[in-house]
Amino acid sequence: MESTNHIRKDGQERNLLPAREMGWETILADSKGQWIKTVNELLKLSQESSAF
């Protein structure tokens, strides 16, 4: 995954389309909470890339 400065999370796919069009990273929230793991991975990548 590429690092980005903007992450949009929502429970409905249609609400993510405008953010995608602006180049934001988007995450569809799921009832099992997998989206939380995805956000944490993105934040970790962001921290690692800013360390250099």
PDB file of N, CA, C and O in Angstrom:
ATOM      1  N   MET A   1       0.827  -1.188   0.000  1.00  0.00           N
ATOM      2  CA  MET A   1       0.000   0.000   0.000  1.00  0.00           C
ATOM      3  C   MET A   1       0.870   1.249   0.000  1.00  0.00           C
ATOM      4  O   MET A   1       1.904   1.299   0.666  1.00  0.00           O
ATOM      5  N   GLU A   2       0.449   2.234  -0.738  1.00  0.00           N
ATOM      6  CA  GLU A   2       1.165   3.499  -0.744  1.00  0.00           C
ATOM      7  C   GLU A   2       0.772   4.329   0.458  1.00  0.00           C
ATOM      8  O   GLU A   2      -0.348   4.235   0.961  1.00  0.00           O
ATOM      9  N   SER A   3       1.706   5.139   0.909  1.00  0.00           N
ATOM     10  CA  SER A   3       1.427   6.047   2.012  1.00  0.00           C
ATOM     11  C   SER A   3       0.619   7.238   1.495  1.00  0.00           C
ATOM     12  O   SER A   3       0.825   7.691   0.370  1.00  0.00           O
ATOM     13  N   THR A   4      -0.279   7.730   2.300  1.00  0.00           N
ATOM     14  CA  THR A   4      -1.086   8.877   1.927  1.00  0.00           C
ATOM     15  C   THR A   4      -1.335   9.734   3.160  1.00  0.00           C
ATOM     16  O   THR A   4      -1.206   9.261   4.290  1.00  0.00           O
ATOM     17  N   ASN A   5      -1.686  10.975   2.942  1.00  0.00           N
ATOM     18  CA  ASN A   5      -1.970  11.863   4.061  1.00  0.00           C
ATOM     19  C   ASN A   5      -3.435  11.846   4.455  1.00  0.00           C
ATOM     20  O   ASN A   5      -3.805  12.412   5.483  1.00  0.00           O
ATOM     21  N   HIS A   6      -4.267  11.212   3.659  1.00  0.00           N
ATOM     22  CA  HIS A   6      -5.695  11.193   3.927  1.00  0.00           C
ATOM     23  C   HIS A   6      -6.238   9.775   3.863  1.00  0.00           C
ATOM     24  O   HIS A   6      -5.968   9.032   2.920  1.00  0.00           O
ATOM     25  N   ILE A   7      -7.000   9.417   4.874  1.00  0.00           N
ATOM     26  CA  ILE A   7      -7.675   8.126   4.890  1.00  0.00           C
ATOM     27  C   ILE A   7      -9.149   8.386   5.146  1.00  0.00           C
ATOM     28  O   ILE A   7      -9.500   9.107   6.080  1.00  0.00           O
ATOM     29  N   ARG A   8     -10.004   7.811   4.334  1.00  0.00           N
ATOM     30  CA  ARG A   8     -11.457   7.933   4.510  1.00  0.00           C
ATOM     31  C   ARG A   8     -11.995   6.549   4.798  1.00  0.00           C
ATOM     32  O   ARG A   8     -11.794   5.618   4.019  1.00  0.00           O
ATOM     33  N   LYS A   9     -12.684   6.418   5.931  1.00  0.00           N
ATOM     34  CA  LYS A   9     -13.300   5.150   6.320  1.00  0.00           C
ATOM     35  C   LYS A   9     -14.799   5.362   6.379  1.00  0.00           C
ATOM     36  O   LYS A   9     -15.268   6.368   6.910  1.00  0.00           O
ATOM     37  N   ASP A  10     -15.549   4.418   5.837  1.00  0.00           N
ATOM     38  CA  ASP A  10     -17.006   4.528   5.884  1.00  0.00           C
ATOM     39  C   ASP A  10     -17.603   3.138   5.775  1.00  0.00           C
ATOM     40  O   ASP A  10     -16.951   2.207   5.303  1.00  0.00           O
ATOM     41  N   GLY A  11     -18.816   3.007   6.204  1.00  0.00           N
ATOM     42  CA  GLY A  11     -19.509   1.735   6.150  1.00  0.00           C
ATOM     43  C   GLY A  11     -20.265   1.500   4.855  1.00  0.00           C
ATOM     44  O   GLY A  11     -20.838   0.429   4.653  1.00  0.00           O
ATOM     45  N   GLN A  12     -20.269   2.504   3.970  1.00  0.00           N
ATOM     46  CA  GLN A  12     -20.969   2.354   2.697  1.00  0.00           C
ATOM     47  C   GLN A  12     -20.029   2.714   1.549  1.00  0.00           C
ATOM     48  O   GLN A  12     -19.421   3.785   1.527  1.00  0.00           O
ATOM     49  N   GLU A  13     -19.932   1.809   0.620  1.00  0.00           N
ATOM     50  CA  GLU A  13     -19.034   1.976  -0.528  1.00  0.00           C
ATOM     51  C   GLU A  13     -19.284   3.301  -1.261  1.00  0.00           C
ATOM     52  O   GLU A  13     -18.337   3.983  -1.653  1.00  0.00           O
ATOM     53  N   ARG A  14     -20.532   3.653  -1.441  1.00  0.00           N
ATOM     54  CA  ARG A  14     -20.850   4.867  -2.222  1.00  0.00           C
ATOM     55  C   ARG A  14     -20.290   6.130  -1.582  1.00  0.00           C
ATOM     56  O   ARG A  14     -20.019   7.106  -2.283  1.00  0.00           O
ATOM     57  N   ASN A  15     -20.115   6.129  -0.274  1.00  0.00           N
ATOM     58  CA  ASN A  15     -19.567   7.303   0.405  1.00  0.00           C
ATOM     59  C   ASN A  15     -18.055   7.426   0.240  1.00  0.00           C
ATOM     60  O   ASN A  15     -17.478   8.467   0.553  1.00  0.00           O
ATOM     61  N   LEU A  16     -17.421   6.376  -0.246  1.00  0.00           N
ATOM     62  CA  LEU A  16     -15.972   6.395  -0.432  1.00  0.00           C
ATOM     63  C   LEU A  16     -15.561   6.923  -1.804  1.00  0.00           C
ATOM     64  O   LEU A  16     -14.413   7.329  -1.989  1.00  0.00           O
ATOM     65  N   LEU A  17     -16.472   6.921  -2.758  1.00  0.00           N
ATOM     66  CA  LEU A  17     -16.132   7.302  -4.129  1.00  0.00           C
ATOM     67  C   LEU A  17     -15.546   8.709  -4.250  1.00  0.00           C
ATOM     68  O   LEU A  17     -14.533   8.868  -4.931  1.00  0.00           O
ATOM     69  N   PRO A  18     -16.126   9.736  -3.630  1.00  0.00           N
ATOM     70  CA  PRO A  18     -15.527  11.073  -3.757  1.00  0.00           C
ATOM     71  C   PRO A  18     -14.097  11.139  -3.218  1.00  0.00           C
ATOM     72  O   PRO A  18     -13.248  11.817  -3.798  1.00  0.00           O
ATOM     73  N   ALA A  19     -13.830  10.448  -2.124  1.00  0.00           N
ATOM     74  CA  ALA A  19     -12.477  10.441  -1.563  1.00  0.00           C
ATOM     75  C   ALA A  19     -11.506   9.752  -2.516  1.00  0.00           C
ATOM     76  O   ALA A  19     -10.382  10.222  -2.694  1.00  0.00           O
ATOM     77  N   ARG A  20     -11.918   8.655  -3.126  1.00  0.00           N
ATOM     78  CA  ARG A  20     -11.059   7.960  -4.100  1.00  0.00           C
ATOM     79  C   ARG A  20     -10.732   8.868  -5.276  1.00  0.00           C
ATOM     80  O   ARG A  20      -9.601   8.890  -5.762  1.00  0.00           O
ATOM     81  N   GLU A  21     -11.727   9.611  -5.724  1.00  0.00           N
ATOM     82  CA  GLU A  21     -11.521  10.516  -6.851  1.00  0.00           C
ATOM     83  C   GLU A  21     -10.505  11.606  -6.519  1.00  0.00           C
ATOM     84  O   GLU A  21      -9.852  12.138  -7.417  1.00  0.00           O
ATOM     85  N   MET A  22     -10.368  11.939  -5.245  1.00  0.00           N
ATOM     86  CA  MET A  22      -9.386  12.943  -4.813  1.00  0.00           C
ATOM     87  C   MET A  22      -8.034  12.319  -4.493  1.00  0.00           C
ATOM     88  O   MET A  22      -7.109  13.023  -4.090  1.00  0.00           O
ATOM     89  N   GLY A  23      -7.908  10.993  -4.670  1.00  0.00           N
ATOM     90  CA  GLY A  23      -6.648  10.317  -4.438  1.00  0.00           C
ATOM     91  C   GLY A  23      -6.416   9.871  -3.006  1.00  0.00           C
ATOM     92  O   GLY A  23      -5.296   9.513  -2.644  1.00  0.00           O
ATOM     93  N   TRP A  24      -7.455   9.888  -2.191  1.00  0.00           N
ATOM     94  CA  TRP A  24      -7.322   9.456  -0.796  1.00  0.00           C
ATOM     95  C   TRP A  24      -7.328   7.944  -0.716  1.00  0.00           C
ATOM     96  O   TRP A  24      -7.882   7.263  -1.579  1.00  0.00           O
ATOM     97  N   GLU A  25      -6.707   7.432   0.325  1.00  0.00           N
ATOM     98  CA  GLU A  25      -6.809   6.013   0.666  1.00  0.00           C
ATOM     99  C   GLU A  25      -8.197   5.816   1.253  1.00  0.00           C
ATOM    100  O   GLU A  25      -8.616   6.601   2.104  1.00  0.00           O
ATOM    101  N   THR A  26      -8.918   4.793   0.825  1.00  0.00           N
ATOM    102  CA  THR A  26     -10.260   4.547   1.354  1.00  0.00           C
ATOM    103  C   THR A  26     -10.350   3.146   1.933  1.00  0.00           C
ATOM    104  O   THR A  26      -9.713   2.207   1.457  1.00  0.00           O
ATOM    105  N   ILE A  27     -11.158   3.040   2.971  1.00  0.00           N
ATOM    106  CA  ILE A  27     -11.334   1.759   3.652  1.00  0.00           C
ATOM    107  C   ILE A  27     -12.812   1.559   3.928  1.00  0.00           C
ATOM    108  O   ILE A  27     -13.455   2.402   4.552  1.00  0.00           O
ATOM    109  N   LEU A  28     -13.341   0.458   3.469  1.00  0.00           N
ATOM    110  CA  LEU A  28     -14.727   0.106   3.744  1.00  0.00           C
ATOM    111  C   LEU A  28     -14.789  -0.583   5.104  1.00  0.00           C
ATOM    112  O   LEU A  28     -14.199  -1.646   5.295  1.00  0.00           O
ATOM    113  N   ALA A  29     -15.497   0.019   6.033  1.00  0.00           N
ATOM    114  CA  ALA A  29     -15.629  -0.561   7.375  1.00  0.00           C
ATOM    115  C   ALA A  29     -16.452  -1.838   7.300  1.00  0.00           C
ATOM    116  O   ALA A  29     -17.439  -1.923   6.569  1.00  0.00           O
ATOM    117  N   ASP A  30     -16.026  -2.820   8.068  1.00  0.00           N
ATOM    118  CA  ASP A  30     -16.746  -4.083   8.108  1.00  0.00           C
ATOM    119  C   ASP A  30     -17.133  -4.394   9.547  1.00  0.00           C
ATOM    120  O   ASP A  30     -16.512  -3.893  10.485  1.00  0.00           O
ATOM    121  N   SER A  31     -18.146  -5.210   9.718  1.00  0.00           N
ATOM    122  CA  SER A  31     -18.662  -5.508  11.050  1.00  0.00           C
ATOM    123  C   SER A  31     -17.698  -6.327  11.904  1.00  0.00           C
ATOM    124  O   SER A  31     -17.826  -6.357  13.128  1.00  0.00           O
ATOM    125  N   LYS A  32     -16.737  -6.990  11.269  1.00  0.00           N
ATOM    126  CA  LYS A  32     -15.759  -7.783  12.018  1.00  0.00           C
ATOM    127  C   LYS A  32     -14.566  -6.957  12.484  1.00  0.00           C
ATOM    128  O   LYS A  32     -13.739  -7.445  13.255  1.00  0.00           O
ATOM    129  N   GLY A  33     -14.470  -5.713  12.025  1.00  0.00           N
ATOM    130  CA  GLY A  33     -13.400  -4.823  12.464  1.00  0.00           C
ATOM    131  C   GLY A  33     -12.087  -4.972  11.717  1.00  0.00           C
ATOM    132  O   GLY A  33     -11.062  -4.467  12.175  1.00  0.00           O
ATOM    133  N   GLN A  34     -12.092  -5.656  10.576  1.00  0.00           N
ATOM    134  CA  GLN A  34     -10.865  -5.799   9.780  1.00  0.00           C
ATOM    135  C   GLN A  34     -10.332  -4.430   9.367  1.00  0.00           C
ATOM    136  O   GLN A  34      -9.123  -4.259   9.211  1.00  0.00           O
ATOM    137  N   TRP A  35     -11.211  -3.468   9.193  1.00  0.00           N
ATOM    138  CA  TRP A  35     -10.790  -2.138   8.768  1.00  0.00           C
ATOM    139  C   TRP A  35      -9.827  -1.508   9.783  1.00  0.00           C
ATOM    140  O   TRP A  35      -8.967  -0.714   9.400  1.00  0.00           O
ATOM    141  N   ILE A  36      -9.959  -1.848  11.058  1.00  0.00           N
ATOM    142  CA  ILE A  36      -9.071  -1.295  12.085  1.00  0.00           C
ATOM    143  C   ILE A  36      -7.644  -1.783  11.848  1.00  0.00           C
ATOM    144  O   ILE A  36      -6.695  -1.008  11.970  1.00  0.00           O
ATOM    145  N   LYS A  37      -7.489  -3.055  11.510  1.00  0.00           N
ATOM    146  CA  LYS A  37      -6.166  -3.604  11.204  1.00  0.00           C
ATOM    147  C   LYS A  37      -5.569  -2.886  10.003  1.00  0.00           C
ATOM    148  O   LYS A  37      -4.381  -2.564   9.996  1.00  0.00           O
ATOM    149  N   THR A  38      -6.383  -2.636   8.998  1.00  0.00           N
ATOM    150  CA  THR A  38      -5.907  -1.945   7.799  1.00  0.00           C
ATOM    151  C   THR A  38      -5.432  -0.540   8.128  1.00  0.00           C
ATOM    152  O   THR A  38      -4.380  -0.118   7.647  1.00  0.00           O
ATOM    153  N   VAL A  39      -6.189   0.194   8.939  1.00  0.00           N
ATOM    154  CA  VAL A  39      -5.785   1.544   9.342  1.00  0.00           C
ATOM    155  C   VAL A  39      -4.470   1.490  10.116  1.00  0.00           C
ATOM    156  O   VAL A  39      -3.570   2.293   9.872  1.00  0.00           O
ATOM    157  N   ASN A  40      -4.361   0.561  11.034  1.00  0.00           N
ATOM    158  CA  ASN A  40      -3.125   0.436  11.810  1.00  0.00           C
ATOM    159  C   ASN A  40      -1.930   0.146  10.914  1.00  0.00           C
ATOM    160  O   ASN A  40      -0.844   0.676  11.149  1.00  0.00           O
ATOM    161  N   GLU A  41      -2.108  -0.684   9.892  1.00  0.00           N
ATOM    162  CA  GLU A  41      -1.026  -0.985   8.953  1.00  0.00           C
ATOM    163  C   GLU A  41      -0.629   0.270   8.176  1.00  0.00           C
ATOM    164  O   GLU A  41       0.558   0.527   7.977  1.00  0.00           O
ATOM    165  N   LEU A  42      -1.609   1.042   7.741  1.00  0.00           N
ATOM    166  CA  LEU A  42      -1.314   2.277   7.016  1.00  0.00           C
ATOM    167  C   LEU A  42      -0.575   3.273   7.899  1.00  0.00           C
ATOM    168  O   LEU A  42       0.357   3.936   7.444  1.00  0.00           O
ATOM    169  N   LEU A  43      -0.982   3.379   9.150  1.00  0.00           N
ATOM    170  CA  LEU A  43      -0.309   4.295  10.068  1.00  0.00           C
ATOM    171  C   LEU A  43       1.121   3.848  10.334  1.00  0.00           C
ATOM    172  O   LEU A  43       2.025   4.677  10.437  1.00  0.00           O
ATOM    173  N   LYS A  44       1.325   2.554  10.443  1.00  0.00           N
ATOM    174  CA  LYS A  44       2.669   2.028  10.660  1.00  0.00           C
ATOM    175  C   LYS A  44       3.562   2.348   9.456  1.00  0.00           C
ATOM    176  O   LYS A  44       4.702   2.782   9.624  1.00  0.00           O
ATOM    177  N   LEU A  45       3.045   2.133   8.253  1.00  0.00           N
ATOM    178  CA  LEU A  45       3.810   2.443   7.051  1.00  0.00           C
ATOM    179  C   LEU A  45       4.143   3.925   6.985  1.00  0.00           C
ATOM    180  O   LEU A  45       5.244   4.303   6.585  1.00  0.00           O
ATOM    181  N   SER A  46       3.203   4.752   7.372  1.00  0.00           N
ATOM    182  CA  SER A  46       3.417   6.194   7.354  1.00  0.00           C
ATOM    183  C   SER A  46       4.528   6.590   8.333  1.00  0.00           C
ATOM    184  O   SER A  46       5.379   7.421   8.015  1.00  0.00           O
ATOM    185  N   GLN A  47       4.510   5.992   9.514  1.00  0.00           N
ATOM    186  CA  GLN A  47       5.537   6.282  10.517  1.00  0.00           C
ATOM    187  C   GLN A  47       6.902   5.809  10.041  1.00  0.00           C
ATOM    188  O   GLN A  47       7.900   6.504  10.233  1.00  0.00           O
ATOM    189  N   GLU A  48       6.956   4.648   9.429  1.00  0.00           N
ATOM    190  CA  GLU A  48       8.227   4.107   8.932  1.00  0.00           C
ATOM    191  C   GLU A  48       8.800   4.969   7.828  1.00  0.00           C
ATOM    192  O   GLU A  48      10.009   5.196   7.783  1.00  0.00           O
ATOM    193  N   SER A  49       7.955   5.449   6.942  1.00  0.00           N
ATOM    194  CA  SER A  49       8.457   6.254   5.826  1.00  0.00           C
ATOM    195  C   SER A  49       8.876   7.647   6.282  1.00  0.00           C
ATOM    196  O   SER A  49       9.744   8.258   5.657  1.00  0.00           O
ATOM    197  N   SER A  50       8.289   8.158   7.342  1.00  0.00           N
ATOM    198  CA  SER A  50       8.675   9.486   7.829  1.00  0.00           C
ATOM    199  C   SER A  50       9.935   9.428   8.677  1.00  0.00           C
ATOM    200  O   SER A  50      10.516  10.468   8.986  1.00  0.00           O
ATOM    201  N   ALA A  51      10.367   8.237   9.058  1.00  0.00           N
ATOM    202  CA  ALA A  51      11.570   8.072   9.870  1.00  0.00           C
ATOM    203  C   ALA A  51      12.842   8.272   9.043  1.00  0.00           C
ATOM    204  O   ALA A  51      13.922   8.458   9.604  1.00  0.00           O
ATOM    205  N   PHE A  52      12.720   8.236   7.719  1.00  0.00           N
ATOM    206  CA  PHE A  52      13.894   8.355   6.866  1.00  0.00           C
ATOM    207  C   PHE A  52      14.116   9.748   6.468  1.00  0.00           C
ATOM    208  O   PHE A  52      15.067  10.040   5.744  1.00  0.00           O
TER     209      PHE A  52
END
